[in-house]
Amino acid sequence: LEREMYKTIAPGLPKYTWDQLGQHSAAGDAWMAINGYVYDVTKWAPRHPGGDEIILKYAGKDGSDQFEAFHRQRVKKYLKSYLVGEMAEPRAVSKPGATEDYRKLRRKLWEEGYFEVDHEYFAVKHVVWVGFVAAAVFILFFSAWNPAVAVPLSAMALAIGLQQAAFLAHDALHNGIVEPNGKGVNLYGWAMGSPVFGISSAMWLDEHSMHHAITVRPREDPQYNMLPFFMISMKELEGPNAFQMDGFARFMVSIQHWTLLPFALLVGRVNLCVISLVYSLRHARASKQARLDIVGLIIHWSWFLAFVAYGVQTTAGRIIFYCAFSCTVGVLHVQLLLSHLATENFDEHDEQKVGFFEFQLRTSRNITCSLYEHWFHGGLEYQIEHHLFPQLPRHNLKRVKPMVEEICRKHGIEYRSTSFSHALVTCLLDFKNIAHDVILPHDICSRH
């Protein structure tokens, strides 16, 4: 359809080679290839609702599958305004058959209604998180239980409720519950993310979209750029963005396999809340969603602090409440980390070579669950399918999984899926190996 449309509105388009396209890779001169056509997105990039940085990552390159993954079908009609030519030849990838089968599957899912939302499913999910929060309120304010039991139990129930609410914010901000309104503000995602869970939805949109596009790319994926505290790959010490290791970073990385879980459980939420506030304040002038986030964060901390202040009477009790709450809600951070740690890492050139499908398979991991475990993981257990189809409603990820596995079997691509405990051990062992690789050259130099 695109080809027929362009033949009509722009016959005789100039053809460009990939080398020629690569010459337009700067903020002031940004071209991008999408589905075999070339678009000059220089003027559009600053106005892009998802931020200009994610577009500039693909300036001078092919962004076909990334565009298709993040945009509704109707958005394509706006591309013609930026059309400047077409590619002289298709992009070469290591397994072209896998890329083609993935694209066929994506078209099939759109055509057969897999992206349609079952609102009853999400209504039940709302009942779940509200139920846990209500249980936390009842336990703390209306039960006759001993405070030594009621305080940590209430904290844990509240934490699970907010964890489940965070999954709904994640789904909503991916346009997996309601259609985007085209006005640059996702009110559903904001409501679940900021007032309820306590994070900046604008920051999440910015960072998480980038994470999906350049998954665990060393030093560039904002959600996995954790130095000087944690190193996900030795590749972070290479290339133009190489991290310069100092004494503090070397020490922290040397013990990262011991500190990962304590940081995730005890510090992860505090860190997320602090950077959310900083991001919202920094972007408030330019972003309506960031301004809304400031209001949402005020609402969140007002009800949360009031809950603790009026519900827990002693300082010791409040400390117990915080520890129980933080460790329980911190499991969410562990769930997120296990999705991608101890997988492969690619730079931008290697990503282009392997293609989007294989790239996502080799940088993501599913968690194998029993029937009673799925609710707790909130769709993150199907991380592979989610990364291939970010806008696919959570309830359809399971249905798509066998189709993705079939493409992998056909083209000899590993489909990584393991239990939560096995994934945790794998990631910690990988962190330990990285720690030893960092320490060893230093020790050898010291001995000499």
N, C-alpha and C positions, 0 to 999 in steps of 0.2 A: 504493500500500500504506500509506504514512504517513497519507494522508487518511482511508482507511477505518478504520485503527487509532484515529485520534484521534476520529473520529465515535463510536466505541464507548466509549473510555475517558474522553473529555472532550467530551460533546455541548454545543453552544451556547457555544463559546469566544468570549470578547470579541474584537472586532476593533479594530485599531490602525492609525492612519495613520503615514506615515513621519516626520512631524513629531513625533508622540507618541513614537514609538520613539526619536527623536533626543534626547528629554529624559532618557533613561536611558543616559548615556554616560560615567559616572564609575566609579572603582574600587569605590565603596561602593554603586553602583546601576547595574549593568551588564546591559542586555538586548541580545539579538542576534536577528536574523531569519535563519532557515535554512529554505530551501525553502517559504517562505510562512508559516511558523509562528514565533511569538515565544517566546524562552526567557530566563528570568532566570538568568544565569550568575554572579551576584554571589558566591555562596558557593563555586561550583565553581572560579572563576578561580585562586585561590591554590593549589589542589590539581592544577591542570592539568599533566600530565607535560611538556608543551612550554613551560611557563612561563606566567605570567599576562599578561605584556606583550603577547603576540601576540593573546590574546583581547580585551584592552582596546583594541587598535587597531580592533576592529570592534564595540565597545560602542556601541549606538545606531545601528548600520548593518546592512546585509545582508552576511552572511559565508557564503552558501550554497556557492559554488564553492570557496572556501578550505577550508571544512569537508570537502567531498567529496574534495578533492585530497589532504588530509593524513591522512584517517582510513579505516580498513577499514570495510567495510559493516556488520559486526556492532556497531560502536560506536553506531550509530543507536538501538539499543534503550535506551541510557542517556539519550537526550535527553528522553524523556517525563517524567522526574523533574523537569525544569526548565520544562516547558511552562506558559505563562501566557496564551497567546492566539494569534491568527493575524492576518496582515496583511490590511487591507481591500482592497488592490490590489497587483498585481505591481510590482516595481521597474522603473522606466523606464530603459532603456539605449539608447545611440545605435544599435546594430545588434542588435535583439532576435532576429532570425533567426540570427545567428551564435552568439549565446549558446545558443539552443535546439538548434542543430545540434551545438555542442560538447557539450552535456549528453547528447544522443542518442548521440554517439560514445563518451562516457565510459561510459554504460550498456552499450553494445555491447561495449566492451573487457572490462568485468567479466564480462558474460554469456558471452562467447566464449573466456574463459580467457587473455587476453593478460597478465594479472597473475600467471599461474603461472610459477614460476621453473624454468629449465633449469639444474640444478645441475652438469651436465657442462660447460656453458659456463663457469661460474665456477671449476670445478676447473682448467680450462685456464689461466684468468687467474691462479690461484694458482701454477701451474707457471711462468708467465712471470715473476712478481715474484721468486719464490724462485730461479729460474734466474739472473736478473741479480745477485742478492745473492751467490749461489754463485760466479758468475764474478768478482765483485769480490774475494771471499776468495781464490780460486785465483790471480788475477793478483797480488795483493799478497803472499801468503804462500808460494805454491808454484811460481810461475813463475820462470824464470831471466832475465827481462827486465831491462833497465837501469832503475833506479828513476826516471830522468827520463821514461820511458815508462809504467812500471807504475803509478806513483803517480797521475797524472791519469787514466789509463785505468780503474783500479780505482775511483776516486772517481766517475767518470761512470757506470760500471756500477751502483754502489751507489745513486746518485741516481735512475737510471731505475727500478731495482727498487723504491725507496721511493715514487716517483711512481706506479707501477702499484699499489702497496699502498694508497696514498691513495685511488685510484679505488675500490678495493674497500671501504674504510672509508666512503666517500661513499655507495656503493650500499647497504651494510648499514645505515647510520644512516637512510637513507630507507625502510627496510623493504623494499628491493628484492631481498633475497637470502633472508632468513628472516622468518617471521611474528613480529611483536612479541609479547613474552610477557606484556605487561600489568602487569609488576612495576616498570616505570620504569627498567630497566637493559638496555641493548643490549650484550650481551657480545661479540657478533661485531664490531660497530662499534668497541667499546672496544679489542678485541685488535688490530685492524688500524690503528686510529687512534692509540692512545697508546703501547703498547710498541713497535710496529713503526715508525710514521711519526713519532711524537713530538709530537702535538698533544692538546689536551683535547677528548675526544669530547663532553663535556657542554657546553663552550663552543660547539662546532660545532653541536650540536643546537639550542641556544638562538639563536645568531646566524643559522644557515643557514635555519632554519624561518622566521624573521622576514624574511630576504632573499627567500625564495620568495613570501611573502604580500604584501610591499610593495616589490617589486623596484625598486631604484634610486630610491626615493622620497627627494627631497632632504633631507639631514640626519637621516634616520630609518632608512634601510637600514643596519644596523651593518657590513655587509661592503663598503659603498661610501661610508662616511662617513670620508673620508681627509684632511680639512682638519686642520691648516694646511699640509700638504705638497702635496696635490693637490685640485683642484676639478673635479667631474664635470659641473657645470651652474651657470649664473649664477643659477638658482633657489635655490641654497644661500644667497644673500644676501637672500632675500625671506622674508616670512611671520613667524610668531611664533617660529620656531626659527632665524631668520636668523643666519648666522655674522658676527661682528664682525671685519672685516678689519683687522689691524695691519700694521706694517712687515715683520715676519718672514714672515707669511703671504703678503703681497703679493709679497715677493721669491721665496718658494718656488713660488708659483703662476706667477709670471712665467717661470720656467724649467722648468715641469713637463713640457713635451714633451721636454726633454733628460734629465730625471732619472727619468722613469717606468721605463724599462727597467733602468738601473743599480740603482734601489731594488728592483725586483721580483726581479732576479737575485742581487744581492749582500746585500740586507738583508731581503728578504721572509721567508725562512725563520727568520732570527734573531728578527725581530719576532713571527712567529707562535708560536714556541716560548716567548718571554718572556711574551706576553699569555696563552698557555695556562697557564703556571705560575701567574701572578697570578690568573687566573680560578679555577683549581682550588683554590688556597689560600683565596680569598675565599668560595667557595661550598661548601667542604668540610663545614661543619656541617649545611647544609640539604639537600645533594644526595649521594646514594649514588654516583651516576655520577661526580661530581667527586672524591669520596674515592678511587674506583678509578683515576681519572685520575692522581692523585698517585703511586700505585704504578706505574702504567703509564709515566709520565714518568721515574721513577727507573730503571725497567728499560731504557727506551730510551737514556737518557744513559749508563747503565753500559756497555751493549754497544757503543754508538757510540764513546765516548771510549776504551774499551779497544781497539777495532778500530784507531783512529788511532794511539794511543800505542804499541801493540805492532807495528803493521804499518809505520809510517813512522818512520824512525830519526832524522831531522834536523828542526830547526826550520823550515828552508827548505822541506823536503818537506811538512811539515804545513801550511804556508801554501799551498803549491801544491795540496795535497789539498783544503783548505777551499775555495779559489777554484773549482777544477774541480767539486767537489761542489755548491757553492752555485749556481753559474751553471747547472748542468744541472738540478738539482731546481727551481730558480727558474723554469724554463719553465712549470711548473705554475701559478705565480701569474700569468704572462702569459696562459696559456690561460683562466684564470678571468676575468681582466679583460676580455679581448676578447669575452666572451659578452654583456657588457651596456654597456660604454663606448660613447659616441657613438651612443646610441639616444635615445629620448624619455624625459622625466621627468614624472611626474604627482604631484599632491598627492592627499590622501585623497578630496576631493570629485570630482576628475576621474576617479579610479579607479572610483568608484561609477557615474559617468555612462557610461563606455565599456564596463564589464563585464569580468569576469575574462579571458575569452578574448582580446578585442582588446587589453586592457592587457598581457597577457603577450607577445603578438605584437609590440607596439610598443616593448617594453623589452628584447627578447632578440634574439640573433643566432646562427644556425647557422654552423658552419665546414664548407665544402665540401671533402671529402677524396677522395683516390684510394683504391683498395682496400687498398693497403699502408700507409696512414696511420691507419686507424681505431683500430688497437690502441693507438697512441701517445696518442690523445685521450681514451680511457677513457669514451666516451659523452658527453663535454662538447661534441662536435661537433653533437649533436642537442639543443642547449640549449632550443630552443623546445618540442619534444615533452616534454623532461624537466620543464620548468616547468609545462606543462599537466597532466602526469600524473607527479608526483614519485615515486610508488611503483611505477611501471612498470619492470620489470626492463630492464637496459641492452640486452639482446639483442633486445628487441621495439621499441625506439625507431625503428629503421629501417623496420619494418613499418608503424608508425603514421604516419610522415612523409607519405606520399601522401594519407592521409585528412585530415590537418590542412591540407595544401596545397589540397585540394579545397574545404574550407570557406572558406579565404582567397580563392580565386578566385571562389567563388560570391558572396561578400559584399564584395568589393573591398578586402580588407585585405592590406597588404604582408607578404610572407613574406621575411624578411631572411636571406639565406644567401650567404656569400662565402668566398674562400680565406683561409687563415691570414695570408698576407703582405698581402693587400688589407685585411683587417680591421685588422691592425696599423698600416698606413699611415693608414687612416681614423681610428683612435682617436688617433694621435699628432697628426694635423692638427686634430682637434677639440680636443685639449688645447692646441694652439698658438693656436687661435682664442679659446679661453676665456682663455688667458694674456694675449693682446692686449686683450681686452675689459676685463680687470681692470686692466691697466696704463694704458690710454688715458685714462680719466677722471682718474687721478692726475697724468699728465703734463700734461694740459690745465690742471688747477688750478694746477700748479707754474708753468706759463708765465704764468699770469695773476696 
